[in-house]
Amino acid sequence: MEAPLLPGFQSELIFSGFDSEYRLQLHESIFNLIWFGEGRWSWDDIYHMPLFLRKYWIKRVTGILQDRQSSANNTQQKTKSNKNKFSTKR
């Protein structure tokens, strides 16, 4: 038996909590900020952080990680090109 609808409410949902997909994204972002933040924040700090600040730090950390990755890729490509330049062909 379902809960009866209260007068004035059109929705069948009584509780309007977060759906499971959003909760997964929330906890994934909390984990990533803790992990890649290298101990700068605690779980509680990030969970209670205002949403706009959490989004800002996620963007910032993502940008730093992308810069590190592109730098590593450039270094790897330079190393490969130097090996090809100085390799002796017989």
C-alpha positions, 0 to 999 in steps of 0.5 A: 500500500502506498502512502496517501498524497497530502492535500496540495501536493501533486508529487507521489514522492514523499522524500526528495533526497538525492538520487543515487547517481548524484550521490555517487558523483558527490562521493567521487568528487569528495574522494578525488579532492581528498586524494589529489588535494594531498591532505589539504582537506578532510572529508568533512571540510569538503562535504560541508564546503559550499557547492560553488567552492567545491566545483571551483576546487574540482576544476582547479585540481583537474586543470593541474592534473591535466597540465602534469599529464601534458607535461609528462607526454611532452617529455616522453615525446622529446625523449623518443625524438632524441633517441631516434635522432641519436640512434645509429643505423647499420 
